[in-house]
Amino acid sequence: MRVLLVGAGGVGTAVTRIAARRGFLTHMVVADYDLARAEAAVAALKDHGERFTAIRLDATDEAAVRRALTEYECDVLLNATDPRFVMPLFDAARAAGTHYLDMAMSLSAPHATRPHEECGVKLGDAQFEQAGAWEESGRLALVGMGVEPGLSDVFARYAADELFDEIEEIGVRDGANLMVEGYDFAPSFSIWTTIEECLNPPVVYEKDRGWFTTAPFSEPEVFDFPEGIGPVECVNVEHEEVLLIPRWVEARRVTFKYGLGDDFIAKLKTLHELGLDSTRKVTVPSADGPVEVSPRDVVAACLPDPATLGDRMTGKTCAGTWVKGTKDGAPREVYLYHVVDNQWSMREYGSQAVVWQTALNPVVALELIASGAWSASGVLGPEALPPRPFLDLLGEYGSPWGMREEG
């Protein structure tokens, strides 16, 4: 398989380190707006470098992306950029006749007058509008194929297929006990994406009501995470699983809750109150005259790059899917999960736990597509495909999943 990877940040670099160890990959073109980042990712691969090429590419330049896919004879485009770049990459892949994978879907927009009650433009709406064209092309656009969304959706499909007869609720629950030495505030994932998903109105799905929204950080609950992480307060956050799972899995309710903590929530609220979460550019003075800059980009520039925090980070991160329902007439409740210890991921791959966990799953998906174990066309979420091959292969990558019976 020949892959165009767009984005050589923390997740993209981790993708190269994971894929380099797998035989299914014939060649990977590592592309980034900053050529030095792409070159650094390739240079770090040492013995595997002959299967990797670094190029400069602007993710917003659809024609240039299409040319790169054609020139390097790529089978698939793997999008490892911020979600604001989803649509030009998504469109370029279809125009070039290749498959497409991403880890976050096209952006949402709040309802104009009732943002905390009704959905406006939902995550992924722009992509699902093109589902028919992708199906006609015979190509697969696999959307939301990271860890959350991604593995969490695979867990939901597996639960529906093998663990339950009827499902009352599916709740994705994400928590960690990660600490970063020397920083009072150092998000372990892209602050741009974190602001987007945490400050947008969270979406909830109920079978009798459909999709609707609530206020940010609503419905707090304490969830006990496995493998020593322990209890973490989780709150509603906008996330793709709530928009994906109900399309293919029958459940009465679907939610996503993230363990943020009071201090993190307070800082996000302050950014919002000051307007520093905005993506609308403002004019500021500089030595060379007035320049336009996005406040959110300034915040991102002021914080440490999450990919560089691994050496200062300790603890574990957990992504998982809690499912409640019945099996053989009896009530059942399980938590399907995947835990990564930062010390292990740094030692084995040189990538911090959160970015490594995110990067692992699209590589597993690429291998399944390359082998034919996952074969489909159209715009699909991970829960539209058979879960068992994915979960089995996850173990072969040295990072197995777990399941805990609740109650």
Salt bridges, closest charged atoms under 4 A:
ASP32 OD2 - ARG37 NH2 2.95
GLU62 OE2 - ARG66 NH1 3.91
ASP82 OD2 - ARG84 NH2 2.98
GLU118 OE1 - HIS111 NE2 3.29
GLU118 OE2 - ARG114 NE 2.75
ASP125 OD1 - LYS122 NZ 3.46
ASP161 OD1 - ARG157 NH2 3.01
GLU162 OE1 - ARG388 NH2 3.55
ASP165 OD1 - LYS327 NZ 3.66
GLU166 OE1 - ARG252 NH2 3.60
GLU169 OE2 - ARG253 NH1 3.34
GLU196 OE1 - ARG296 NH1 2.84
GLU197 OE1 - HIS239 NE2 3.13
GLU206 OE2 - ARG253 NE 3.03
GLU219 OE2 - ARG253 NH2 3.34
GLU219 OE1 - LYS257 NZ 3.79
GLU221 OE2 - ARG173 NE 3.04
GLU221 OE1 - LYS257 NZ 2.96
GLU240 OE1 - HIS239 ND1 3.96
GLU241 OE1 - HIS239 ND1 2.69
GLU250 OE2 - LYS207 NZ 2.55
ASP263 OD2 - LYS267 NZ 2.90
ASP277 OD2 - HIS272 ND1 2.88
ASP297 OD1 - ARG84 NH1 3.43
GLU348 OE2 - ARG347 NE 3.65
GLU367 OE1 - ARG22 NE 2.94
ASP392 OD1 - ARG388 NH1 3.29
GLU396 OE1 - ARG22 NH2 3.96
GLU405 OE2 - ARG332 NH2 2.44
GLU406 OE2 - ARG404 NE 2.51
